[in-house]
Amino acid sequence: MKAPNGSWLLSGAGKRSCSCLISCIDVVPGRVAPLIFLASFLFAAGAFAAPDEEALGKAEGYPVCPPSPQWETRCLVGSMSHYDKVFPGRTVAAGTKTRPLMRSESEPPIRYMYQSQTCGLADYLARNRTTGLLILKDNTVLVERYQYDRRPEQRLVSHSMAKTIVAMLVGVALSEGKIQSLDDRSEKYVSELKGTPYGQTALRHLLSMSSGVQFAEGYTGNSGLAKLFRLSALGESEGGSATVMPFRTRERAPGERFHYSSAETQVLGLVVRAATGKPLAEYLSEKIWQPMGAEADASWIIDKGGYEVAYIGVNARLRDYARLGMLLGNDGALDGRPIIPASRLWKNGGKQVGSSFSE
């Protein structure tokens, strides 16, 4: 949905029983439009849930519950804002210098259309289970609000925004020559994957989620994602390459069709770790978190073998997610200094990462 001021408000509805952090970026050449960051609980496509404080555990102080593939509703707020206490994690260290964010003297009027009615932020927050919302324009915070007794210093889980972070780290490793080419197969870096479908897939097809390997991105039952979550976050395997070993059926040729798959990012995380010789959290800290001027440490949850769960599980303050969005909105550069080599990430040898896919 495009707001009258030209910014985009995107909804993550459609992911059931999922906590989503959404970055909404409308980039015009030479200008960064407002960035909207939401840490939201969205349960059913098209549904606008009331805040439901009691259902979400207010009477219990928003409890932090033990790990589970399917969270009880009363556990959502507490657990998703303490994810690195629920699961073991590794620190993403901030540096000694914080990049300041300016703050607007007052909130500007922000409107959007819903069912032919003009609505404001209060309407949005009344309809959606939203733990935190921040709107950033250039380096100025226009809006920063929290609900369900959440606070600015709390770390909110990224869930699938971690996939973008992994892709950024691939670009950094490529620019440093630690990854030689996006046409390299993942087995070149992760020997345990040699001879498997994922091992025989080029990095560019993992980046564009077009490996052709069968994977069901479902949130219940015995879907591919449920199995991946159990093998990685819940520690039901030795971790690392063992988390993707069950996925061995190739349905299509690599590069033929886009199919959203968390396992593709999990493999890329293994590649980055092997290529750099560093855990993802350490590499993220060194190459992005500290250079962008994060105000606080973040964290990344790890599996039984000490490998980061690459497709989910970064935890950070909302303002640091805003700094990350600002970095992306400026094509990976801050103050004219490139931090993420975006051109190297999306183009290599004249080839685009994302090719034309069949329908």
WOVENSUL-V157168 format. One record per residue. N is the residue number from 0. RES is the residue in three letters. OMEGA is omega in whole degrees, -180 to 180 (999 if undefined). Layout:
n: (N,N)
res: (RES,RES)
omega: (OMEGA,OMEGA)
This chain:
n: (0,1,2,3,4,5,6,7,8,9,10,11,12,13,14,15,16,17,18,19,20,21,22,23,24,25,26,27,28,29,30,31,32,33,34,35,36,37,38,39,40,41,42,43,44,45,46,47,48,49,50,51,52,53,54,55,56,57,58,59,60,61,62,63,64,65,66,67,68,69,70,71,72,73,74,75,76,77,78,79,80,81,82,83,84,85,86,87,88,89,90,91,92,93,94,95,96,97,98,99,100,101,102,103,104,105,106,107,108,109,110,111,112,113,114,115,116,117,118,119,120,121,122,123,124,125,126,127,128,129,130,131,132,133,134,135,136,137,138,139,140,141,142,143,144,145,146,147,148,149,150,151,152,153,154,155,156,157,158,159,160,161,162,163,164,165,166,167,168,169,170,171,172,173,174,175,176,177,178,179,180,181,182,183,184,185,186,187,188,189,190,191,192,193,194,195,196,197,198,199,200,201,202,203,204,205,206,207,208,209,210,211,212,213,214,215,216,217,218,219,220,221,222,223,224,225,226,227,228,229,230,231,232,233,234,235,236,237,238,239,240,241,242,243,244,245,246,247,248,249,250,251,252,253,254,255,256,257,258,259,260,261,262,263,264,265,266,267,268,269,270,271,272,273,274,275,276,277,278,279,280,281,282,283,284,285,286,287,288,289,290,291,292,293,294,295,296,297,298,299,300,301,302,303,304,305,306,307,308,309,310,311,312,313,314,315,316,317,318,319,320,321,322,323,324,325,326,327,328,329,330,331,332,333,334,335,336,337,338,339,340,341,342,343,344,345,346,347,348,349,350,351,352,353,354,355,356,357,358)
res: (MET,LYS,ALA,PRO,ASN,GLY,SER,TRP,LEU,LEU,SER,GLY,ALA,GLY,LYS,ARG,SER,CYS,SER,CYS,LEU,ILE,SER,CYS,ILE,ASP,VAL,VAL,PRO,GLY,ARG,VAL,ALA,PRO,LEU,ILE,PHE,LEU,ALA,SER,PHE,LEU,PHE,ALA,ALA,GLY,ALA,PHE,ALA,ALA,PRO,ASP,GLU,GLU,ALA,LEU,GLY,LYS,ALA,GLU,GLY,TYR,PRO,VAL,CYS,PRO,PRO,SER,PRO,GLN,TRP,GLU,THR,ARG,CYS,LEU,VAL,GLY,SER,MET,SER,HIS,TYR,ASP,LYS,VAL,PHE,PRO,GLY,ARG,THR,VAL,ALA,ALA,GLY,THR,LYS,THR,ARG,PRO,LEU,MET,ARG,SER,GLU,SER,GLU,PRO,PRO,ILE,ARG,TYR,MET,TYR,GLN,SER,GLN,THR,CYS,GLY,LEU,ALA,ASP,TYR,LEU,ALA,ARG,ASN,ARG,THR,THR,GLY,LEU,LEU,ILE,LEU,LYS,ASP,ASN,THR,VAL,LEU,VAL,GLU,ARG,TYR,GLN,TYR,ASP,ARG,ARG,PRO,GLU,GLN,ARG,LEU,VAL,SER,HIS,SER,MET,ALA,LYS,THR,ILE,VAL,ALA,MET,LEU,VAL,GLY,VAL,ALA,LEU,SER,GLU,GLY,LYS,ILE,GLN,SER,LEU,ASP,ASP,ARG,SER,GLU,LYS,TYR,VAL,SER,GLU,LEU,LYS,GLY,THR,PRO,TYR,GLY,GLN,THR,ALA,LEU,ARG,HIS,LEU,LEU,SER,MET,SER,SER,GLY,VAL,GLN,PHE,ALA,GLU,GLY,TYR,THR,GLY,ASN,SER,GLY,LEU,ALA,LYS,LEU,PHE,ARG,LEU,SER,ALA,LEU,GLY,GLU,SER,GLU,GLY,GLY,SER,ALA,THR,VAL,MET,PRO,PHE,ARG,THR,ARG,GLU,ARG,ALA,PRO,GLY,GLU,ARG,PHE,HIS,TYR,SER,SER,ALA,GLU,THR,GLN,VAL,LEU,GLY,LEU,VAL,VAL,ARG,ALA,ALA,THR,GLY,LYS,PRO,LEU,ALA,GLU,TYR,LEU,SER,GLU,LYS,ILE,TRP,GLN,PRO,MET,GLY,ALA,GLU,ALA,ASP,ALA,SER,TRP,ILE,ILE,ASP,LYS,GLY,GLY,TYR,GLU,VAL,ALA,TYR,ILE,GLY,VAL,ASN,ALA,ARG,LEU,ARG,ASP,TYR,ALA,ARG,LEU,GLY,MET,LEU,LEU,GLY,ASN,ASP,GLY,ALA,LEU,ASP,GLY,ARG,PRO,ILE,ILE,PRO,ALA,SER,ARG,LEU,TRP,LYS,ASN,GLY,GLY,LYS,GLN,VAL,GLY,SER,SER,PHE,SER,GLU)
omega: (-178,-179,-180,-180,176,178,-179,173,-177,179,176,180,-175,170,-173,180,-174,172,-176,167,-170,172,-176,-172,175,-173,173,-178,178,-177,175,178,-178,176,-179,-179,-179,167,-167,171,-174,-167,-177,-178,175,-176,174,-178,171,-180,174,-178,-178,179,-178,169,-177,-178,179,-178,-177,-171,171,-171,178,-179,-179,175,177,-175,168,-179,-177,-177,-168,-176,-177,-176,-177,174,173,-173,-179,168,176,-179,174,-177,178,-177,168,-170,171,179,-179,-177,180,175,-176,172,176,-180,178,-180,178,178,175,175,-179,-175,172,-179,175,-178,176,177,176,-176,177,-178,180,178,-179,-178,178,-177,-171,176,-173,180,-180,178,178,176,-177,173,-170,178,-177,177,179,-178,171,-178,178,176,178,176,176,-175,-177,-176,180,179,-179,-175,-178,-165,-166,174,174,178,176,-180,178,178,176,-180,173,179,178,-179,177,-179,-180,180,177,166,-171,-177,174,175,175,173,-177,-180,176,-177,-178,-173,-180,-179,-177,178,178,178,179,178,-178,180,178,-178,-179,180,171,178,-178,180,180,-179,-175,179,-178,179,180,-179,179,-174,-180,173,-175,178,177,-179,178,179,179,180,179,-177,-177,-174,-177,172,-179,171,178,176,-180,-176,179,-178,-178,-177,-180,-173,-170,-179,177,-178,-176,175,177,178,-175,-174,174,174,-176,-175,178,-179,179,179,177,178,179,177,176,180,-179,180,-179,-177,-176,-175,-178,172,-178,-179,179,-180,176,179,-175,-170,-175,-171,178,179,-178,176,178,-178,-177,173,168,176,178,-177,-175,179,-176,-180,180,177,177,173,-163,-171,178,160,166,-179,-175,174,-179,-179,177,171,177,176,178,177,177,178,178,180,177,178,175,-178,172,-179,179,-179,-179,175,176,-178,-173,-178,179,-179,-173,177,177,-178,178,-178,174,175,-180,178,179,-178,173,180,999)
